[in-house]
Amino acid sequence: MNHGLIYHVFKKKNTFQDDNSLFRFAHALIGAGTDNQRTLTPDDLRNLADQMRAVEGFVGKRMGTVHEYPMAFYGSSMTDWLMETQGLGKEDALLLGDLMMHQGLFSQIERLGRTKTSSFQNDKTFYRFSADEDQGKRSERNVDHNHKLNPMDVLSENHLLMGLLG
């Protein structure tokens, strides 16, 4: 039975297995050793995700090299928001982002030529909240691809594809 209390360190499985797999508890102790020390439960994490989604401009259309990615946000935006609104240091904000990602509250958007990572990144990596996944994917399929493209971007993307295909 999956209650979201543990998660696998490297894979997206939450069901405990009695083997050599590495698991972490899903609650987070943040601000350890400070006046701001507290434990966050899976419900607290869902509430934080909902708060971020409600911030105007946090989630929106992000432009990759060639494609637009609707309903997306940057990893660095989440880190900054957690530090500013929750009074966290960078390390705790990254831990919290990683925990939220492993809880399935958001995921990294797959992009051509980018390797998907198993940990949360504090950079311009694109993410999408699970609650926005259907709408975002539907919008990606309906994006107008007739906008002007830089030919070098298209060439580099095609070159990358050719390299991947062998």
N, C-alpha and C positions, 0 to 999 in steps of 0.2 A: 504494500500500500504506500502511495506516495503522498506525503504531507508537506513536502518541500522543506523538511528539517535538515537534510543533508544533500550534498551534491558532489559529484565526482570531480576531481581536480582538473582532469584533462578532457573528459568526454561529457556529452550532454545526457548523462543518465543520473537519475536521482534515486533509483532503487538500490539499496545496499546489497552488496554481494560479499560473501565471506571468502575473500581471496586476497591477493596482494594489491588490490586496487587502492588508490588514495582518495579519501573522501574528506570533506570539510563540513563543519556544522554551518547551517545556513544563516544563523543569526550572526550579527557583527558586533563586536565590541569596538567602538570607535572612541577616539579621544582618550585612550588609556593613559592614566597618570595625570590627567588634567581635571579642572573643575567641570569640563564639558563631557566627561566620560559617561557613556550610556550604551545599552545593548539595543540593537534594532532587530525586530522579528521580521519574518516574511511579510506580514501585513504592513509593517512600517515601511518596508522597501516598496511595496505596491503603492502606498500613499505618496512616497517621494516621487515615484515615476509619474503618478497622476498630477502632482504639483508641477513637475517639469513640463509635462505636456500642455498644461494650462498657461504657461508663460508665453505671451505673444512673441513670435519670432524664434522661439527655441527650436521648434520643429517647423521645417519648411522645405522648399525646393533647394537642393544643393547641386551645383554643376560640377561634373567630373570632366575629364579631358574631352570627351565626346558626347556623353549622355547626361541628361538631367535625372536627378534622383529625388522624387517628391517624398514628402513626409519623412525627411531625414534630419539628423543632427550630427554635429561633430563630437568626437570623444573629448576634445579640449573644452568644448562648451559645457559638457556635463561636469567635468572636473572643476572648472571655474565656478559653476552654479553651486555645486556641493560645498566648495570652500567658502563662498560668499554667504550663502543662506543658512548653512548648517554649522558654520564656525569650525570647519575641519581643516587640518593641515593637508598638504598634497598627498602624503602617503595614505592617510585615512580615506581621502576622496577617491584615490585609485583603488583601494581595497573595496570600498563600497560600490564603485562602478563595476568592478570585476564580479562582485557578489551578485549584483543586480542582473548582470548579463548571464551568469550561470543559473540564476533563478528563472531565466527565460523571459524577463521583463522587456528586454530588447536584444537585438542581435546585429552583428555586423552585416552590412549590405554587400553582397557579392558584386565585385567590379572586375571587369576584364583587366588582366595583367596584375591584379593585386592578390596576394596570398591572404587568405582568411586566417586570422589569428585566434587562438583559444583564450587569450586574455584581453582585457579591456586596455585600450591604447589612449594615451593623453596626447592626441594629435588631430590631424584633419581626417582621420578615418571616419567613414560614414556609418552611422548606426540608424536603426529604425525601431521604435517601440513596437512590441508584439501587438498591442491594441490597434496600431496603425498599419499593420502588415498588409492586410487585404487591400485597403484603399491605396497604399503606396505602390504595390505591385500592379494593381489595375491601372493606376495613373502612368506608371512606367511604360506599359504597353501602348498607351494612348498619347504619348509625348509626340509632338510634331518634330520629326527628324529632318524637316526641310530647312531648318534655320542654317545660316551660314556657318560652315565648319572651316577650321584652319586645315588646309590640305596636309600639313606636316603632322597634325594630330592623327588624321585618318591613316596616313602612311605608317606612322609609328605603331598605331594600334594594329594595322594589318600585318606589319612586320612581326609584331609580337605574336599574333595569331599563327603566322606561318611557322615561327619558332616553336610554338607549343604543339603544333600539329605534326612537326617533324620534317 
